[in-house]
Structures are given as structure tokens and as C-alpha cells.
Amino acid sequence: MIIEKPIVSEIPGTAKTEQRAMALDVRKLTKIYPTPNGEYVVLRDLDLQVWKEEFVSIIGHSGCGKSTLLMMIAGLTSISGGEILLEDRRIEEPGPDRGIVFQSPSLFPWMTALENVMLGVNQVFPHATKAQRFEIAAYYLDKVGLGDALDRKASALSQGMQQRVGIARAFALKPKVLLLDEPFGMLDSLTRTELQDVLLEVWSKEKTTAIMITHDVDESIFLSDRVIMMTSGPAAIIGDELDIRIERPRLRKDVLERSSYYEYRRHLINFLEH
């Protein structure tokens, strides 16, 4: 599907449109949980469009339904109403067309880094030769800086290295959409910064459509093409969107020296504070 993409909340500059292919179309999405006191509406009639090769971050207060939205896109949480289309096909269950990186990498500790990545590769590419599957897994582990740690067991890796394995595993599936649920939330600030750079470098080469949940305003600006701001729950919806007009490739030092970076930051913080 090719449609005109509206540019919203653009800082600085004026609104314009551009033609891009849509990767993900979320239409009137609703999620309701039954409780002893009646229904609790997490999301109601939420609309969101994500474009091919776009990196989108979603921010909002805790409990607003960000992760619920991501899990419905992943097919891991049922939909109460509305629909989600991935390249015009309705999402109804999990699939390898969506790679997921969780806050915790969820590796099998007794397996090596390579074996953890190979689990997914073997499932997604069953007709490839063993050598070809090995090459795919080893390639992405090398891209995240673990080329010398292929045979190290996950239990022997630091938390940051384990998350690198998780990132490699997701990219190795060659998904249509990469879903990131606060992937750096459990890491110290130095490791977090390093892995942001790793993620950005691999994503820049792969150009996979990416959707990331984060609480970190600075992270959302540095990584994203667009930041989606969700209203507080219950019945959360998209409250605002902000296009990040900083050209790629991005270097952290250069980004921090831009006056527009601080305008973006003020815009996001003002939304979260009101």
C-alpha cells in the first residue's frame, strides 16, 4: 500500500507530505481485560500507521498500555477490537515476520550464544543448508560485537552481552518488523549507550521497520524517525506524534550539539508532564 504520509509535530520546519509504503496499520485497536469490578479498558480505538524502514519509538507513563500494544502487534496478546495489518495481512498469531527483543533477553543459559541464535534461524530457514544457517547466525553475532564469543554459554555472558545476543537473534530472523520492548531498561547507563549505538548500526544496514517501547526521552530522539506519545490510561490512545528531523547516520556528539535536539526534548517532556 502506497499512501501519503502526513508529517506531524515537526520541529523545526513546516508540515509536508511524502509518499511511502505502509508496513503496519493499526486500526481502532481495543484491549479490554475483565476484572471483578467490571471491564478495564487498556486501549480504545487506537490508530497507528508505521512506514516501511521507519524507526518508531512509543513513550508514555507506566501503565498506559505501551507494552500491551507491542504484544498485540507481536501476536502474543489477543485483540478485543479493531485489527492490525502487517503489509495488508491481518495479524492473528505470532510469526517470524516479527522479531522481538524483550527487556530480558530470555536466553537458554546452558546453550552458547551461537546456539541461542541458531534456534530461531533453524525454524525460519529450514531449507537452508547447515552451513548457510551457521553463516546467518554468526554474521549477526559478529555485527553486535560478539564474533569472538560464539561458543560462550549464555550463563557466562554479562547482561549487556546477553542482550546483544537477543538483538542478533531478532535480526537473524530477517523480520518485516522488529519489536523492541524497553530493550535497554535493565542495563547501566554506559552499557545502555553502547547498545543503542550497536542497535542503530545494525538497523541502519538492515533497514528493518522497527517499533520500540521506551521510557527514555533521549533514547527515543537519538534512535527514532518518529516518536509516538500515548495518553495515560485507561482507554489510552495516541496523544501526539513528533517527527525527528535529524539526518542519518547519526553520531551522538553531533546530535547533542543540535539546538533542534533540545526542542524535541522539551516537546516530549512537556507532553509527559501534562
Sine and cosine of phi, psi and omega as CSV:
sin_phi,cos_phi,sin_psi,cos_psi,sin_omega,cos_omega
0.00,0.00,0.80,-0.60,0.05,-1.00
-0.91,-0.42,0.87,-0.50,0.04,-1.00
-0.67,-0.74,0.17,-0.99,0.06,-1.00
-0.99,0.17,0.76,-0.65,0.04,-1.00
-1.00,-0.07,0.85,-0.53,0.08,-1.00
-0.97,0.23,0.65,-0.76,0.07,-1.00
-0.99,-0.14,0.84,-0.54,-0.09,-1.00
-0.85,-0.53,0.41,-0.91,0.04,-1.00
0.71,0.71,0.76,0.65,-0.06,-1.00
-1.00,0.09,0.78,-0.63,0.00,-1.00
-0.73,-0.69,0.87,-0.50,-0.20,0.98
-1.00,0.04,-0.04,-1.00,0.11,-0.99
0.92,-0.40,-0.10,-0.99,-0.04,-1.00
-0.90,-0.44,0.36,-0.93,-0.03,-1.00
-0.92,0.38,0.55,-0.84,0.03,-1.00
-0.43,-0.90,0.11,-0.99,0.05,-1.00
-0.82,-0.57,0.40,-0.92,0.05,-1.00
-0.55,-0.84,0.47,-0.88,-0.01,-1.00
-1.00,-0.01,0.82,-0.57,0.04,-1.00
-0.57,-0.82,0.39,-0.92,0.04,-1.00
-0.99,0.11,0.66,-0.75,0.00,-1.00
-1.00,0.09,0.75,-0.66,0.07,-1.00
-1.00,-0.06,-0.72,0.70,-0.12,-0.99
-0.73,-0.68,0.73,-0.68,-0.01,-1.00
-0.79,-0.62,0.95,-0.32,0.02,-1.00
-0.99,-0.16,0.87,-0.49,-0.13,-0.99
-0.86,-0.51,0.88,-0.47,0.10,-1.00
0.74,0.67,0.69,0.73,-0.10,-0.99
-0.95,0.30,0.75,-0.66,-0.01,-1.00
-0.74,-0.67,0.67,-0.75,0.09,-1.00
-0.74,-0.67,0.83,-0.56,-0.03,-1.00
-0.79,-0.61,0.74,-0.67,0.09,-1.00
-0.93,-0.36,0.73,-0.69,0.10,-1.00
-0.96,0.26,0.62,-0.78,0.06,-1.00
-0.72,-0.70,0.27,-0.96,0.04,-1.00
-0.85,0.53,-0.39,0.92,-0.02,-1.00
-0.98,-0.19,0.22,0.98,-0.02,-1.00
0.91,-0.42,-0.14,-0.99,-0.06,-1.00
-0.98,0.22,0.65,-0.76,0.12,-0.99
-0.93,-0.37,0.88,-0.48,-0.05,-1.00
-1.00,-0.05,0.93,-0.36,0.02,-1.00
-0.98,0.18,-0.78,0.62,0.01,-1.00
-0.79,-0.62,0.60,-0.80,0.05,-1.00
-0.67,-0.75,0.86,-0.50,0.10,-1.00
0.80,0.60,0.71,0.71,0.00,-1.00
-0.99,0.13,0.76,-0.65,0.04,-1.00
-0.90,-0.44,0.69,-0.73,0.02,-1.00
-0.41,-0.91,0.74,-0.67,0.11,-0.99
-0.87,-0.49,0.71,-0.71,0.03,-1.00
-0.83,-0.55,0.70,-0.71,-0.13,-0.99
-0.99,-0.12,0.45,-0.89,-0.01,-1.00
-0.85,0.53,0.70,-0.71,0.03,-1.00
0.94,0.35,0.23,0.97,0.02,-1.00
-1.00,0.00,0.57,-0.82,0.13,-0.99
-0.95,-0.33,0.91,-0.41,-0.05,-1.00
-0.90,-0.44,0.72,-0.69,0.15,-0.99
-0.95,-0.31,0.57,-0.82,0.06,-1.00
-0.87,-0.49,0.83,-0.55,0.00,-1.00
-0.84,-0.55,0.30,-0.95,0.01,-1.00
0.27,-0.96,0.21,-0.98,-0.03,-1.00
-0.93,0.38,0.41,-0.91,0.04,-1.00
-0.83,0.55,0.68,-0.74,0.03,-1.00
1.00,0.05,0.07,1.00,-0.04,-1.00
-0.99,0.11,-0.12,0.99,0.07,-1.00
0.98,-0.22,0.24,0.97,-0.02,-1.00
-0.87,0.49,-0.79,0.61,-0.03,-1.00
-0.93,0.37,-0.54,0.84,0.07,-1.00
-0.88,0.48,-0.70,0.72,0.06,-1.00
-0.85,0.52,-0.73,0.69,-0.03,-1.00
-0.90,0.44,-0.65,0.76,-0.01,-1.00
-0.93,0.36,-0.48,0.88,0.10,-1.00
-0.95,0.31,-0.61,0.79,0.09,-1.00
-0.90,0.44,-0.60,0.80,0.02,-1.00
-0.95,0.31,-0.28,0.96,-0.05,-1.00
1.00,0.10,0.22,0.98,-0.04,-1.00
-1.00,-0.08,-0.21,0.98,0.04,-1.00
-0.77,-0.64,0.71,-0.70,-0.06,-1.00
-0.93,0.36,0.40,-0.91,-0.01,-1.00
-0.98,-0.20,0.76,-0.65,0.02,-1.00
-1.00,0.09,-0.48,0.88,0.00,-1.00
-0.25,-0.97,0.39,-0.92,-0.05,-1.00
0.99,0.12,-0.27,-0.96,-0.01,-1.00
-0.41,-0.91,0.33,-0.94,0.07,-1.00
-0.80,-0.60,0.82,-0.58,0.00,-1.00
-0.93,-0.38,0.79,-0.61,0.11,-0.99
-0.95,-0.32,0.95,-0.32,-0.09,-1.00
0.77,0.64,0.77,0.64,0.09,-1.00
0.95,0.31,0.12,0.99,0.07,-1.00
-0.94,-0.34,0.75,-0.67,-0.08,-1.00
-0.95,0.32,0.73,-0.68,0.05,-1.00
-0.99,0.11,0.83,-0.56,0.02,-1.00
-0.76,-0.64,-0.19,0.98,-0.03,-1.00
-0.36,-0.93,0.20,-0.98,0.05,-1.00
-0.90,0.43,0.39,-0.92,0.03,-1.00
-0.27,-0.96,0.37,-0.93,-0.01,-1.00
-0.94,0.35,-0.12,0.99,0.07,-1.00
-0.97,0.25,-0.07,1.00,0.07,-1.00
-0.79,-0.62,0.94,-0.34,0.08,-1.00
-1.00,0.02,0.63,-0.78,-0.09,-1.00
-0.82,-0.58,0.71,-0.70,0.16,-0.99
-0.87,-0.49,0.91,-0.42,-0.02,-1.00
-1.00,0.01,0.16,-0.99,0.07,-1.00
-0.87,0.49,-0.64,0.77,0.14,-0.99
-0.97,-0.23,0.76,-0.66,-0.13,-0.99
-0.92,0.40,-0.32,0.95,0.08,-1.00
0.81,0.59,0.80,0.60,0.04,-1.00
-1.00,0.01,0.36,-0.93,0.17,-0.99
-0.99,0.15,0.93,-0.36,-0.18,-0.98
-0.90,0.44,-0.44,0.90,-0.03,-1.00
-0.99,0.10,-0.11,0.99,0.03,-1.00
-0.99,-0.13,0.40,-0.92,0.06,-1.00
-0.97,0.24,0.19,-0.98,0.07,-1.00
-0.84,0.55,-0.71,0.71,-0.01,-1.00
-0.89,0.45,-0.71,0.70,-0.03,-1.00
-0.89,0.45,-0.60,0.80,0.04,-1.00
-0.90,0.45,-0.65,0.76,0.03,-1.00
-0.95,0.30,-0.62,0.79,-0.03,-1.00
-0.89,0.45,-0.47,0.88,0.02,-1.00
-0.81,0.58,-0.75,0.66,0.02,-1.00
-0.95,0.31,-0.65,0.76,-0.03,-1.00
-0.87,0.49,-0.67,0.74,0.00,-1.00
-0.89,0.46,-0.57,0.82,0.00,-1.00
-0.96,0.27,-0.64,0.77,-0.11,-0.99
-0.99,0.13,-0.51,0.86,-0.03,-1.00
-0.85,-0.53,0.87,0.49,-0.08,-1.00
-0.92,0.40,-0.39,0.92,-0.06,-1.00
-1.00,-0.03,-0.10,1.00,0.08,-1.00
-0.97,0.25,0.40,-0.92,0.04,-1.00
-0.95,0.30,0.29,-0.96,0.03,-1.00
-0.86,0.51,-0.63,0.77,0.01,-1.00
-0.91,0.42,-0.64,0.77,0.00,-1.00
-0.92,0.39,-0.65,0.76,0.02,-1.00
-0.92,0.39,-0.64,0.77,0.07,-1.00
-0.88,0.48,-0.67,0.74,-0.04,-1.00
-0.89,0.45,-0.64,0.77,0.03,-1.00
-0.89,0.46,-0.77,0.64,-0.04,-1.00
-0.89,0.45,-0.71,0.70,-0.02,-1.00
-0.91,0.42,-0.59,0.81,-0.01,-1.00
-0.87,0.49,-0.75,0.66,-0.06,-1.00
-0.96,0.27,-0.52,0.85,0.11,-0.99
-0.91,0.42,-0.62,0.79,0.06,-1.00
-0.91,0.42,-0.63,0.77,-0.03,-1.00
-0.90,0.43,-0.46,0.89,0.03,-1.00
-0.99,-0.11,0.20,0.98,0.10,-1.00
1.00,0.03,0.33,0.94,-0.03,-1.00
-0.89,-0.46,0.45,0.89,-0.01,-1.00
-0.87,0.50,-0.45,0.89,0.00,-1.00
-0.99,-0.12,0.11,0.99,-0.06,-1.00
-0.83,-0.55,0.39,0.92,-0.06,-1.00
-0.85,0.53,-0.61,0.79,-0.12,-0.99
-0.99,-0.16,0.17,0.99,0.06,-1.00
-1.00,0.08,0.70,-0.71,0.01,-1.00
-0.93,0.38,0.55,-0.84,-0.03,-1.00
-0.84,0.54,-0.57,0.82,-0.01,-1.00
-0.91,0.41,-0.33,0.94,-0.01,-1.00
-1.00,-0.08,0.00,1.00,-0.03,-1.00
-1.00,-0.09,0.52,-0.85,0.10,-0.99
-0.92,0.39,0.22,-0.97,0.00,-1.00
-0.87,0.49,-0.65,0.76,0.02,-1.00
-0.91,0.43,-0.64,0.76,0.03,-1.00
-0.92,0.38,-0.61,0.79,0.06,-1.00
-0.88,0.47,-0.63,0.77,0.02,-1.00
-0.94,0.35,-0.51,0.86,0.11,-0.99
-0.88,0.47,-0.65,0.76,0.06,-1.00
-0.88,0.48,-0.67,0.74,0.02,-1.00
-0.88,0.48,-0.64,0.77,0.04,-1.00
-0.92,0.39,-0.70,0.71,0.03,-1.00
-0.87,0.49,-0.68,0.73,-0.01,-1.00
-0.87,0.49,-0.67,0.74,-0.02,-1.00
-0.93,0.38,-0.71,0.70,0.00,-1.00
-0.92,0.39,-0.54,0.84,-0.05,-1.00
-0.90,0.44,-0.39,0.92,0.05,-1.00
-0.97,0.25,-0.16,0.99,-0.05,-1.00
0.78,0.63,0.83,0.56,-0.08,-1.00
-0.96,0.26,0.34,-0.94,0.12,-0.99
-0.96,0.26,-0.54,0.84,0.02,-1.00
-0.71,-0.71,0.73,-0.68,0.08,-1.00
-0.98,-0.18,0.82,-0.57,-0.02,-1.00
-0.94,-0.35,0.81,-0.59,-0.07,-1.00
-0.82,-0.57,0.92,-0.40,-0.05,-1.00
-0.98,-0.21,1.00,-0.02,-0.05,-1.00
0.71,0.70,0.85,0.53,-0.16,-0.99
-0.90,0.43,-0.34,0.94,-0.05,-1.00
-0.91,-0.42,0.20,0.98,-0.12,-0.99
-0.91,0.42,-0.40,0.92,-0.05,-1.00
-0.99,-0.17,0.10,0.99,-0.11,-0.99
-0.98,-0.20,0.43,-0.90,0.10,-0.99
-0.93,0.36,0.28,-0.96,-0.16,-0.99
-0.88,0.47,-0.62,0.78,-0.01,-1.00
-0.92,0.38,-0.73,0.68,0.01,-1.00
-0.90,0.43,-0.61,0.79,0.02,-1.00
-0.86,0.51,-0.73,0.69,0.02,-1.00
-0.88,0.47,-0.69,0.72,0.01,-1.00
-0.87,0.49,-0.69,0.73,-0.05,-1.00
-0.97,0.25,-0.47,0.89,0.16,-0.99
-0.86,0.51,-0.69,0.72,0.02,-1.00
-0.90,0.43,-0.66,0.75,0.03,-1.00
-0.88,0.48,-0.76,0.66,-0.01,-1.00
-0.86,0.51,-0.71,0.71,-0.04,-1.00
-0.90,0.44,-0.64,0.77,-0.01,-1.00
-0.91,0.42,-0.72,0.70,-0.01,-1.00
-0.94,0.35,-0.68,0.73,0.01,-1.00
-0.88,0.48,-0.63,0.78,0.00,-1.00
-0.88,0.48,-0.55,0.83,0.02,-1.00
-0.98,0.18,-0.63,0.78,-0.09,-1.00
-0.99,0.10,-0.50,0.87,-0.03,-1.00
0.83,0.56,0.63,0.78,0.07,-1.00
-0.98,0.19,0.69,-0.72,0.12,-0.99
-0.86,0.52,0.76,-0.65,-0.10,-1.00
-0.75,-0.66,0.65,-0.76,0.08,-1.00
-0.78,-0.63,0.85,-0.53,-0.08,-1.00
-0.84,-0.55,0.73,-0.68,0.17,-0.99
-1.00,-0.02,0.74,-0.67,0.03,-1.00
-0.46,-0.89,0.45,-0.89,0.17,-0.99
-0.99,-0.17,-0.08,1.00,-0.14,-0.99
-1.00,-0.09,0.95,-0.32,-0.02,-1.00
-0.86,0.50,-0.71,0.70,-0.03,-1.00
-0.90,0.44,-0.64,0.77,0.04,-1.00
-0.88,0.48,-0.68,0.73,-0.02,-1.00
-0.89,0.45,-0.63,0.78,0.01,-1.00
-0.94,0.35,-0.72,0.70,-0.08,-1.00
-0.90,0.44,-0.63,0.78,-0.12,-0.99
-1.00,-0.02,-0.46,0.89,-0.33,-0.94
-0.99,-0.15,0.37,-0.93,0.25,-0.97
-1.00,0.01,-0.47,0.88,-0.04,-1.00
-0.47,-0.88,0.63,-0.77,0.04,-1.00
-0.91,-0.41,0.82,-0.58,0.03,-1.00
-0.99,-0.14,0.77,-0.63,0.00,-1.00
-0.94,-0.34,0.85,-0.53,-0.01,-1.00
-0.99,-0.12,0.59,-0.81,0.07,-1.00
-0.95,0.30,0.31,-0.95,0.05,-1.00
-0.94,0.33,0.54,-0.84,0.02,-1.00
-0.98,0.22,0.06,-1.00,-0.06,1.00
-0.97,0.26,0.10,-0.99,0.00,-1.00
0.83,0.56,0.75,0.67,-0.04,-1.00
-0.94,0.35,0.50,-0.87,0.08,-1.00
-0.65,-0.76,-0.01,-1.00,0.11,-0.99
-0.97,0.25,0.85,-0.52,-0.03,-1.00
-1.00,-0.05,-0.49,0.87,-0.03,-1.00
-0.23,-0.97,0.33,-0.94,0.08,-1.00
-0.70,-0.72,0.53,-0.85,-0.03,-1.00
-0.70,-0.71,0.88,-0.48,0.08,-1.00
-0.99,0.15,0.76,-0.66,0.00,-1.00
-0.99,-0.13,0.97,-0.23,-0.07,-1.00
-1.00,-0.05,0.89,0.45,0.09,-1.00
-0.86,-0.52,0.86,-0.51,-0.11,-0.99
-0.91,0.42,0.41,-0.91,0.07,-1.00
-0.95,-0.31,0.43,-0.90,-0.01,1.00
-0.94,0.34,0.45,-0.89,-0.06,-1.00
-0.94,-0.35,0.73,-0.69,0.14,-0.99
-0.94,-0.34,0.72,-0.70,-0.12,-0.99
-0.83,0.56,-0.70,0.72,-0.03,-1.00
-0.87,0.49,-0.68,0.73,-0.01,-1.00
-0.92,0.40,-0.65,0.76,0.00,-1.00
-0.88,0.47,-0.69,0.72,-0.05,-1.00
-0.93,0.36,-0.31,0.95,0.00,-1.00
-1.00,0.04,-0.09,1.00,-0.04,-1.00
-1.00,0.08,0.70,-0.72,0.07,-1.00
-0.91,0.41,-0.53,0.85,-0.01,-1.00
-0.90,0.44,-0.50,0.87,0.03,-1.00
-0.85,0.53,-0.68,0.73,-0.04,-1.00
-0.96,0.26,-0.46,0.89,0.12,-0.99
-0.93,0.38,-0.69,0.72,0.07,-1.00
-0.85,0.52,-0.70,0.71,-0.07,-1.00
-0.89,0.46,-0.70,0.72,0.02,-1.00
-0.88,0.47,-0.66,0.75,-0.01,-1.00
-0.87,0.50,-0.73,0.69,-0.03,-1.00
-0.92,0.39,-0.69,0.72,-0.02,-1.00
-0.92,0.40,-0.63,0.77,0.04,-1.00
-0.87,0.49,-0.62,0.78,0.04,-1.00
-0.90,0.43,-0.71,0.71,-0.06,-1.00
-0.93,0.37,-0.43,0.90,-0.04,-1.00
-1.00,0.05,-0.11,0.99,-0.04,-1.00
-0.87,-0.50,0.00,0.00,0.00,0.00
